Amino acid sequence: MGEEDARVLSDLQREQWAIDGYLHLEGVLNADEVGFFADQVDRIRTLPGYEPSRDQMPLGHYAWVDHADPDPEAFMDRRDLLAYHQAFIDLVDRPGLFDLVLDIMGPYIQFSMSQAIVRESGDSFPGYTHTDGGEAQRHVRVTETSRPIAVKAMYLLTDITAKDSGAFTVFPGSHMRPFPQNSERRPHPHAPGAVQLMGKAGDCFLFPHALWHGPAPNRSGTARKTLLYNYCQMFVRWYDFGAPPQEVMDRCTPRQRRLLGDLGYDFRPGSFFYAPQDQEAVMHQSS
Ligand SMILES: O=C(O)CCC(=O)C(=O)O
């Protein structure tokens, strides 16, 4: 596919992105794909991988575990999905979604993270609100006309039709203003200005790391499943792997390999700061 064929934001989407700070894209995955990925999420929880470990690790760091709770309705937060199935690799530059990422971010980008989260139903989790990018990004705010530093695509694998069902909850416009962080006014999913977004399995929410967001509590009686895929400007590093395993690289297209950090030459000072000369051409080639 050439650049001229690439899907781009409509005027309405461009306005929503600039002002609200997120897009709701309907039906990005079809029903078969939703079923497939939901089954994969159930499968990978029985396999070794990275899961959060508050006891052993500093905040936000993941530990290698033998498996998560095998109950498909239980909590799971698995990172670094690509090695689990070719379909997780192909989702990196999924047609219909990746074109929009390119339109928003420009071609000098990398893939930075993959994740599957299951929010179990229950009363113990109150939800939480944050920016992505750890301690740094919440202090970096871009303007309406700027390209974002980093972006997340969140695919719903479960219908969200009622409040407090684990909805993706946003503070529209919060990507461009400071937020109270250490007081009783700290944002949470039921604070004034919070919007719990309803959606169907297969829909995708696209948002910059700078947007205040997070999961609402899930009291729906059913586990809520999502996949999360992150992209960053090339000078910002990926944060899911030291380097992608060769077995994953071997299964990638040239564009996927480039997104995973293969520049086509060995690293040297200046790499990633400036892009390879064919960067734009590679980003606009789908295979
Ligand atoms: O909805 C979730 O489970 C977490 C989503 C989120 O806040 C994030 O991906 O940063």
The ligand as an SDF file (V2000), in Angstrom:
LIG
                    3D

 10  9  0  0  0  0  0  0  0  0999 V2000
   -8.0520   -0.6130   31.7490 O   0  0  0  0  0  0  0  0  0  0  0  0
   -7.0670   -1.1220   32.2820 C   0  0  0  0  0  0  0  0  0  0  0  0
   -7.1020   -2.2180   32.7750 O   0  0  0  0  0  0  0  0  0  0  0  0
   -5.7770   -0.3720   32.2990 C   0  0  0  0  0  0  0  0  0  0  0  0
   -5.7110    0.5260   31.1370 C   0  0  0  0  0  0  0  0  0  0  0  0
   -4.7920    1.6340   31.4080 C   0  0  0  0  0  0  0  0  0  0  0  0
   -5.0420    2.4480   32.2240 O   0  0  0  0  0  0  0  0  0  0  0  0
   -3.5630    1.6960   30.6890 C   0  0  0  0  0  0  0  0  0  0  0  0
   -3.3850    0.8820   29.8010 O   0  0  0  0  0  0  0  0  0  0  0  0
   -2.7350    2.5540   30.9700 O   0  0  0  0  0  0  0  0  0  0  0  0
  1  2  2  0
  2  3  1  0
  2  4  1  0
  4  5  1  0
  5  6  1  0
  6  7  2  0
  6  8  1  0
  8  9  2  0
  8 10  1  0
M  END
$$$$
